[in-house]
Amino acid sequence: MSTLLFSSIWIGILILLFFLLVHINVNLKKKFKFSTRVIISTVLGFVVGIVFQSTLGMVGAEQVPDVIKNVTTAASLVGRGFTSLLKMVVIPLVGLSVYNSIVNSKNNENLRKLTGKSVGYYTVTVAISAIIGISVAMMFNLGVGMKLPEGMEAWTGKGEYKGLVDVVVSFIPSNIFKAMAETSVIGVVIFAAFLGFATNRVSLKKPEKIQPLKDVAAALFTVMTSVTTTIIKIIPYGVAALMFDLTASYGLEVFKNLVTYLIVMFISLVLVVIMQSINLAIHGVNPFAYYKKAMAPLILALTTTSSMGTLPVTIETLEKEVGVSSATANFTATLGTTIGMNGCAGVFPAVIAIMIANMNGIAITPVFLVSLITVIVLGSFGMAGVPGTAYIAATVVLGGMGLPFDPVAIVLPIDSIIDMGRTAVNVNGAMTISTVVDREMGSFDETVFKSERVIEA
């Protein structure tokens, strides 16, 4: 069979697969939860990719590379398009999130104390989570021997590690429009922070002039969150295309590396939960009693993969079950949806950075590791707690380290499984820090914590 005919037949099959996915994700969305549809799409991409591999014997051995390139390039239209859309929302979403967080804060001494403790704990726990992810990834040599599927090399930028001083200096945007164009997220965060603090200062003298700006910023953030939600709905199509790309290019061999990734992420997340539990115990909170109380928001986080979507239940549980004061629960837990996400902004970018560094043969030196942890901590500020945040965090970190983002596509097809655990770890981190901070503020209610009432999940 000719290369053109065989490729055309398989491109036709991929078109039929696309319409099947549309049927599942549009007509059957009430029957299957989003997470279920993502898994179904992943399995379909896997199966069709394996079938494609098994039919390559119908063409000559010399034709196989061309056939794989033709078919996977067609499939990559959806996969690459999806990753590009994720990149598209990074700048406006993060910038507006940071700006709104600052201008909506109340300027009083108690809030400053609460803010200092909350930000401090989020910063420290993200750093520890990053160290855990780095350590486990290095222990398993994640990325060594891994290669991109056929066709990806053409659109993957080859990053170059710049060193600690250059990395830190590069955070400061000399031209904010250039920073936006180059997706320098940390630069945008710094600019948004300065803009937010300046807005607050002017608001003290001329509040009537500043209020319209606050209203516009709040409205824009609401719209951008909606845009992000729309893009996340495309995940089933993106993961199916990426899974097909992987299996069509390498068959089952690719999953030897993906199994290692799953093991690394699972061990890392478990260790982070242990770290969070130790933090509770140190502050006199029984971890077992806490997890009994916290089960509802953790289950919701696991199934929705959205820290922001889980927030109402998180706050209610903190107040009515754990005994955290309303002020701390509302402020610190809400803050946890934009900074300090241990799973998505700590473990995931750390593991991915080590994997990609190993793939590109970059030496993982002490200076590299210090730079990586610094970038992860700084990049963890301003993340929005919606599905897909981990990929945005990875964009920030990899960009700051001069590493290419596109190899993330290797793990993306099966990452929906890990994303459930990452989100639960994020929410648990926010609840843990809310509890710890409230105890230090002296407003924690022991009576509520020791009561037997439990919210139904």
Number of C-alpha atoms within 10 A of each C-alpha: 11 12 18 12 11 18 20 15 12 18 18 13 13 21 14 12 19 19 11 14 22 16 12 18 23 10 11 13 14 10 11 14 13 18 19 15 20 26 19 19 27 26 18 20 30 26 17 21 26 20 15 20 18 12 10 17 12 13 14 12 9 9 16 16 14 13 21 23 19 20 24 28 18 18 23 18 13 20 25 18 13 21 20 12 14 17 16 15 17 25 22 16 22 24 24 25 25 24 25 20 16 19 21 12 13 11 12 8 9 11 15 13 13 20 18 13 20 25 19 14 20 25 22 14 23 27 25 19 32 27 21 22 30 27 17 22 26 18 10 14 15 25 24 17 12 18 17 18 21 18 17 20 13 7 9 13 14 12 17 14 18 16 15 18 9 13 19 16 11 16 20 17 19 11 11 16 12 12 20 18 10 11 19 24 27 28 26 26 26 21 19 22 21 13 16 20 14 13 20 20 14 12 16 11 10 12 13 10 11 16 13 11 12 19 12 11 18 19 13 17 20 15 13 19 20 12 13 22 14 11 18 18 14 18 26 25 23 28 30 32 30 30 30 31 32 27 24 29 24 19 18 14 11 18 17 10 17 20 13 16 22 17 14 23 25 17 14 25 26 13 16 27 20 13 17 22 20 15 19 18 14 11 13 11 20 15 18 11 13 20 14 14 25 24 18 19 28 26 17 22 28 23 19 21 29 25 33 21 17 25 22 14 18 27 25 17 22 27 22 19 23 30 23 28 21 17 14 26 26 19 17 25 28 22 23 30 24 23 26 34 34 33 32 30 33 34 31 26 31 31 26 26 27 26 25 24 23 19 17 19 12 15 11 13 9 9 10 18 17 14 21 27 22 19 25 31 23 24 27 29 26 29 27 29 27 21 25 20 25 24 23 28 27 25 25 27 30 26 22 27 25 16 22 19 23 20 21 21 23 22 20 23 29 24 19 22 16 19 27 22 22 29 32 28 26 30 31 29 28 30 28 24 28 31 29 23 26 24 20 13 15 9 16 22 17 13 10 16 21 15 13 10 11 15 15 8 11
